[in-house]
Amino acid sequence: MKISTVSELLSQEITLVDVEVKGWVRTFRANRFIALNDGSTINNIQCVVDFENTDEALLKRITTGAAVHIKGQLVESQGKGQKVEVQASSIEILGDSDPEAYPIQPKKHSLEFLRDNAHLRTRTNTFSAVMRLRSSLSFAIHKYFNENGFYYMHTPIITGSDAEGAGEMFRVSTLDAKNPPLNEEGNVDYSQDFFGKESNLTVSGQLEAETYAMSLGKVYTFGPTFRAENSNTSRHLSEFWMIEPEVAFMDLAGNMDLAEDFMKSVLSYILEHNKDDLAFLEQRQIQEDKSKPQAERNEMTLTEKLRFVVDNNFKRVSYTEAIDILRNSKPNKKKKFQYLINEWGADLQSEHERFLVEKHFKCPVILFDYPANIKAFYMRLNEDEKTVRAMDILFPGIGEIVGGSQREERLDVLKEKMAALDIPEEELWWYLDLRKYGTAVHSGFGLGFERLVMFATGMGNIRDVIPYPRTPQNAEF
């Protein structure tokens, strides 16, 4: 007989049929009622045990966390909360679980405790919901790009270039750490290293994706990236995933159109396909808010926040206009902002971005034409020579979620910008070649996947939206 999933059984219209199901025991009450879950849905199915005709030794082995195989009949449920249940005719214990030692007991656990038990935390409703949503978002991303003519590109994880110019990279080396070879100047001689040069884990696949866009037209990357930034905030990881589309012959306006359509599409997908998980996480957030001060509570429910993005047109505002709005805003004049806006050129903080979205425009916002000195070297310089064709998308509750730009396609201008930032031409000779052989306007953007999952799930810490978080002093599991 086919093994059914819990999800399939709960959606079954026909009762009085024989079924088989495998899963893990969430609870076992009164030696009679097993709440069984197999990961296919946030909901458990109740399996009713005929305890009078079941071996006592077997009943003692039905403990929280145990893996079981249940055969029985699907019947209309006599209790509340679900339409059907399984009247068990046979129970096989596939894997025992010590009730004294099993960490994930049926009670509320702190997120910190669950991070210490990350190998088991998806046995909880919260983390099973988060990880199902993460999976759905991944699928929606690939689906969107596939349906819109993009080619998926696997950019290198090991690289010799620093795409962001930040220098916070993890070194990849096979040299003897205690006794590395030295050159005549007394520095480590990386010419003797495995790759013959100093190499690192990538911080972005953008530069490599640009090379493919300039031959395949429309490409995207979706892979792991790494930052050796010694930051222990709730928004930073040392290993995270990035989505980076790059498109030839597309200017900044087209880039903004693409990013808006993309974000609406992937969030619409989970609104349609992950209703149970979203409903659970929404209720979780509502309960959490009750214990927070009024100022820290969410102004929108999780579903309202997602619909806020999906149902509204994104307002496009220049950086210069945004600075004027912020400078003249009440929070700025009354010094309520932690970072006051006094002059053009300031690097906007999350509090400023959220004010523009949540208080001023009351819709998602795309800021564009940022000051050149606060943006990366590869962004196209505007005619005013003060701003670049950059754009950031701002969402409620989180601030910036997408960053992108029209790329600098002019060889001479790009060389000048690299020289000003001391980026050696020989390090990016292949990137400069794009501007020599058939250069053209092209654009792209980057989206930190975990930032998107945080937004979609309402989780407050980025460590809770990736299976095994990598942070300073933490590489467990």
C-alpha positions in Angstrom: 0.0 0.0 0.0 1.2 3.6 -0.8 2.5 5.5 2.2 0.5 8.7 2.4 1.8 12.0 3.8 0.1 13.8 6.6 -0.7 16.6 4.2 -2.4 14.2 1.8 -4.4 12.6 4.6 -5.7 15.9 6.0 -6.9 17.0 2.6 -8.5 13.6 1.9 -12.2 13.8 1.1 -13.0 10.1 1.2 -13.1 8.3 4.6 -13.3 4.7 5.7 -10.3 3.8 3.6 -7.2 1.9 4.7 -4.1 4.1 4.9 -0.5 4.0 5.9 1.6 6.9 7.3 5.1 7.4 8.7 6.3 10.2 10.9 7.5 11.4 14.2 5.4 11.5 17.4 4.8 15.1 18.6 2.7 14.0 21.6 1.0 10.9 23.0 -1.9 11.5 25.3 -3.8 9.2 27.6 -2.1 6.2 26.0 -4.5 6.7 23.2 -4.0 9.8 21.0 -0.8 10.2 18.9 -0.2 13.6 17.3 1.9 12.6 14.2 3.9 14.9 11.9 6.0 14.0 8.9 7.1 17.5 7.8 4.7 17.7 4.9 2.5 20.3 6.7 2.5 22.3 9.9 -0.6 20.3 11.0 -0.4 17.0 12.8 -2.8 14.1 12.2 -4.4 12.4 15.1 -3.9 8.7 15.2 -6.1 6.8 17.7 -4.6 3.8 19.4 -6.7 0.9 20.6 -4.8 0.8 23.9 -6.8 -2.2 25.3 -5.5 -4.4 22.5 -2.0 -2.9 22.2 1.0 -4.4 23.9 2.0 -2.4 27.0 5.7 -2.5 26.0 4.8 -1.0 22.6 2.8 1.8 24.3 5.8 2.7 26.4 7.9 3.2 23.3 5.5 5.7 21.7 7.3 8.8 23.0 7.8 12.3 21.8 10.3 12.2 18.9 9.9 8.5 18.1 9.6 7.6 14.4 6.6 5.3 13.8 4.8 3.5 10.9 1.1 3.4 11.4 -1.5 1.4 9.5 -5.2 2.0 10.0 -8.4 3.4 8.6 -9.0 7.1 7.8 -12.2 8.1 9.6 -14.1 11.3 10.3 -12.6 12.9 13.4 -14.7 12.9 16.6 -12.7 15.8 18.0 -12.3 19.4 17.1 -9.5 20.9 14.9 -9.4 18.5 12.0 -11.8 16.7 9.7 -10.2 13.2 9.8 -8.1 11.0 11.9 -6.5 7.5 11.7 -7.9 4.6 13.7 -4.7 2.7 14.1 -4.8 -1.1 13.5 -1.0 -1.6 13.8 2.0 0.5 15.0 5.6 -0.2 14.3 8.3 1.7 16.1 10.9 2.6 13.4 13.2 4.6 15.8 13.0 5.0 19.6 13.4 8.3 21.3 14.5 8.6 24.9 11.8 10.7 26.6 14.3 11.9 29.3 17.0 13.0 26.9 15.1 14.2 23.9 15.7 18.0 23.7 12.5 19.0 21.8 9.9 18.4 24.3 6.3 19.5 23.6 6.6 22.9 25.3 7.8 26.4 24.4 11.6 26.7 23.8 13.7 29.8 23.4 15.1 30.5 20.0 18.6 30.5 21.6 18.0 27.0 22.9 16.8 25.8 19.5 19.9 27.3 17.8 22.0 25.1 20.1 19.9 22.2 18.8 19.7 23.3 15.2 19.9 19.6 14.0 16.5 19.0 15.7 14.8 22.4 15.6 12.8 21.7 12.5 10.8 19.2 14.7 9.1 22.4 16.1 6.2 24.1 14.3 8.1 27.4 14.0 11.1 26.1 12.3 9.3 23.6 10.1 7.1 26.5 8.9 10.2 28.7 8.3 12.1 26.1 6.3 9.1 25.1 4.2 8.7 28.8 3.3 12.4 29.0 2.6 12.0 26.1 0.2 8.9 27.6 -1.5 10.7 31.0 -2.0 13.7 29.2 -3.5 11.4 27.4 -6.0 9.5 30.6 -6.7 12.8 32.4 -7.5 13.9 29.8 -10.0 10.4 29.6 -11.5 10.3 33.4 -12.1 13.6 33.5 -13.8 13.0 30.4 -15.9 9.6 31.8 -17.1 11.2 35.1 -18.0 14.0 33.8 -20.2 16.9 33.9 -17.8 19.7 31.4 -17.7 20.9 30.1 -14.3 24.6 30.6 -13.9 26.8 28.9 -11.2 29.4 31.6 -10.4 32.7 30.5 -8.6 32.8 30.2 -4.8 36.6 30.5 -4.8 37.8 33.8 -6.4 40.8 36.1 -6.6 38.7 39.3 -6.8 36.8 41.3 -4.2 33.6 42.4 -6.0 32.5 44.8 -3.2 36.0 46.3 -2.6 35.4 45.8 1.2 38.3 43.5 1.8 36.3 41.4 4.4 37.0 38.0 2.8 37.8 34.5 3.9 41.2 33.3 2.6 41.4 30.0 0.8 44.9 28.5 1.2 46.7 25.1 1.5 50.0 26.7 2.7 51.4 25.7 6.1 49.8 28.1 8.5 52.7 27.8 11.0 55.5 28.1 8.4 54.3 29.6 5.1 56.8 30.3 2.3 58.0 33.9 2.2 59.0 36.1 -0.7 62.0 38.5 -0.8 60.0 41.2 0.9 59.2 38.9 3.8 55.5 38.5 2.9 53.7 35.2 2.3 54.5 34.0 -1.1 51.1 33.1 -2.5 52.6 32.1 -5.9 53.4 28.8 -4.1 49.8 28.4 -2.9 47.4 25.9 -4.5 45.9 28.5 -7.0 49.2 30.3 -7.5 47.8 33.6 -6.1 45.9 34.8 -3.0 42.4 33.4 -3.2 39.2 33.9 -1.2 35.6 32.8 -0.8 33.4 35.0 -2.9 31.4 37.9 -1.5 29.3 38.1 -4.7 28.9 36.5 -8.1 27.9 39.7 -9.7 31.1 40.5 -11.7 31.2 37.0 -13.2 27.5 37.1 -13.9 28.0 40.4 -15.9 30.4 38.5 -18.2 27.7 35.9 -19.0 25.0 38.5 -19.4 27.1 40.2 -22.1 26.8 37.0 -24.2 23.7 35.2 -23.0 21.6 38.3 -22.5 19.8 37.5 -19.2 21.4 35.4 -16.4 21.0 35.0 -12.7 23.0 33.5 -9.9 21.6 32.0 -6.7 24.3 30.6 -4.5 26.3 31.0 -1.3 28.4 34.0 -0.5 30.7 34.8 2.4 31.7 37.9 4.4 34.4 37.9 7.1 32.8 40.7 8.9 33.1 40.4 12.7 29.5 41.3 13.3 27.2 39.6 15.7 24.0 41.5 15.0 20.6 39.9 14.2 21.0 40.9 10.5 24.4 39.5 9.7 25.7 36.1 8.7 29.2 35.0 7.6 27.7 32.6 5.1 24.5 33.5 3.3 22.8 33.1 -0.1 22.5 35.7 -2.8 20.2 36.1 -5.8 21.9 38.3 -8.5 20.3 38.8 -12.0 22.2 40.6 -14.7 20.7 41.8 -17.9 22.3 43.1 -21.1 20.8 46.2 -22.9 18.8 47.1 -19.8 19.0 50.5 -18.1 18.2 51.6 -14.5 14.5 52.1 -15.3 14.3 48.5 -16.7 16.2 47.3 -13.6 13.6 48.8 -11.3 10.8 47.3 -13.3 12.4 43.9 -13.1 13.1 44.0 -9.4 9.6 45.2 -8.6 7.9 42.5 -10.7 10.3 39.8 -9.3 9.6 40.7 -5.7 5.8 40.8 -6.2 5.9 37.4 -8.0 7.9 35.4 -5.4 5.8 36.8 -2.5 2.6 36.2 -4.3 3.7 32.5 -4.7 4.0 31.9 -1.0 0.7 33.7 -0.3 -0.9 31.2 -2.5 1.0 28.1 -1.6 2.0 28.4 2.0 -1.2 29.6 3.7 -1.0 27.3 6.7 2.6 28.1 7.5 2.0 31.8 7.1 -1.1 31.7 9.3 0.9 29.9 12.0 3.8 32.4 11.8 1.4 35.3 11.8 -0.2 34.1 15.0 3.2 33.5 16.5 4.1 37.1 15.7 0.9 38.5 17.2 1.5 36.6 20.5 5.1 37.8 20.6 4.0 41.4 20.1 1.9 41.2 23.2 5.0 41.0 25.4 6.8 43.9 23.6 6.6 47.6 24.3 4.1 49.4 22.0 6.8 51.1 20.0 8.4 47.8 19.1 5.3 46.0 18.0 4.6 45.3 14.3 2.1 47.7 12.8 0.9 45.2 10.3 0.3 41.4 10.6 2.5 39.2 8.5 -0.1 38.7 5.8 -0.8 42.4 5.7 2.9 43.2 5.3 3.2 40.7 2.4 0.0 42.1 0.7 1.4 45.6 1.3 4.2 44.7 -1.1 2.2 42.6 -3.6 -0.8 45.0 -3.9 1.0 48.4 -4.0 3.0 50.0 -6.8 6.5 50.8 -5.7 7.1 54.6 -5.3 10.3 55.7 -7.1 12.1 58.5 -5.4 15.5 60.0 -6.0 18.0 60.0 -3.2 18.1 63.8 -3.3 14.3 64.0 -2.9 14.4 61.5 0.0 17.1 63.5 1.8 14.9 66.6 1.6 11.9 64.6 3.0 13.9 63.2 5.8 15.7 66.5 6.7 12.3 68.2 7.0 10.5 65.3 8.8 9.2 65.5 12.3 11.5 62.7 13.7 14.5 64.5 12.3 13.5 68.0 13.5 12.6 66.6 17.0 15.8 64.6 17.0 13.9 61.3 17.3 16.1 59.7 14.7 19.2 58.0 16.1 21.1 59.2 13.1 20.1 62.8 12.2 20.0 63.8 8.6 21.7 67.2 8.2 23.2 67.2 4.7 23.1 65.6 1.3 25.5 62.7 1.1 24.5 60.9 4.3 24.3 57.1 4.1 20.7 56.2 5.0 20.0 54.0 7.9 17.2 51.5 8.4 15.2 54.0 10.5 15.2 56.5 7.6 14.3 53.9 5.1 11.4 52.6 7.2 10.1 56.1 7.8 9.9 56.7 4.0 8.0 53.4 3.5 5.8 53.2 6.6 5.1 56.8 7.5 5.7 59.1 4.5 4.8 57.2 1.3 3.0 54.2 2.9 4.0 51.9 0.1 7.3 50.1 -0.9 9.9 52.6 -2.2 12.7 52.5 -4.7 15.4 55.1 -4.1 17.7 55.8 -7.0 20.6 58.1 -8.0 22.7 57.8 -4.9 25.9 59.8 -4.2 28.8 58.1 -6.0 31.1 58.1 -2.9 28.8 55.8 -0.9 28.3 53.2 -3.7 30.5 50.6 -5.4 32.9 51.3 -8.2 31.0 49.4 -10.9 27.9 51.6 -10.8 27.4 54.0 -13.7 28.3 57.6 -13.1 25.6 60.1 -13.9 26.2 63.2 -16.0 26.3 65.4 -12.8 29.4 63.3 -11.8 28.2 63.3 -8.2 25.6 60.5 -8.3 25.5 57.0 -9.8 22.6 55.0 -11.3 22.0 52.9 -8.2 18.7 51.8 -6.8 17.6 50.3 -3.5 14.2 48.8 -2.7 12.8 49.6 0.7 10.2 47.4 2.5 8.2 47.8 5.7 9.8 46.5 8.9 13.2 45.9 7.3 14.3 48.8 5.2 16.6 48.0 2.3 16.0 44.5 0.9 17.3 44.9 -2.7 20.3 46.8 -4.0 21.2 47.2 -7.7 22.4 49.5 -10.4 23.0 50.2 -14.0 26.6 49.1 -14.5 29.4 51.3 -15.7 29.9 50.3 -19.4 32.4 53.0 -20.4 36.0 51.8 -20.2 37.6 55.1 -19.5 35.2 56.0 -16.7 35.5 52.6 -15.1 39.3 52.8 -15.2 39.2 56.2 -13.5 36.9 54.9 -10.7 39.1 51.9 -10.1 42.3 54.0 -10.0 40.6 56.4 -7.4 39.9 53.4 -5.2 43.3 51.7 -5.7 41.8 48.7 -7.5 44.5 47.2 -9.7 43.5 46.9 -13.4 45.5 43.6 -13.6 43.2 42.1 -11.0 40.1 42.7 -13.0 41.5 42.6 -16.6 38.7 40.3 -17.7 36.1 42.6 -16.3 37.6 45.5 -18.2 37.6 43.4 -21.4 33.8 43.6 -21.4 34.1 47.3 -22.0 36.5 46.7 -24.9 34.6 44.1 -26.9 31.0 45.0 -27.6 30.2 47.1 -24.5 26.6 48.0 -23.9 24.3 49.3 -21.3 23.5 46.6 -18.7 22.1 46.4 -15.2 21.4 44.0 -12.3 20.6 43.8 -8.6 21.4 41.7 -5.6 19.0 40.3 -3.0 20.2 38.6 0.2 18.0 35.5 0.3 18.0 35.3 4.1 16.8 38.9 4.3 13.9 37.9 2.1 13.1 34.8 4.2 13.1 37.0 7.3 10.6 39.4 5.7 8.4 36.6 4.6 8.3 34.7 7.9 8.4 37.6 10.4 11.4 36.1 12.1 13.5 38.7 13.9 16.9 37.1 13.7 18.7 36.0 10.6 20.2 33.0 12.4 16.7 31.5 12.5 16.0 31.5 8.7 19.0 29.4 7.5 19.5 25.8 8.5 22.9 26.1 10.1 24.0 29.7 10.7 27.7 30.6 10.4 28.6 33.6 12.5 31.7 34.8 14.4 32.9 32.1 16.8 30.2 29.7 15.6 30.6 26.9 13.0 28.7 24.2 14.9 27.0 21.4 12.9 
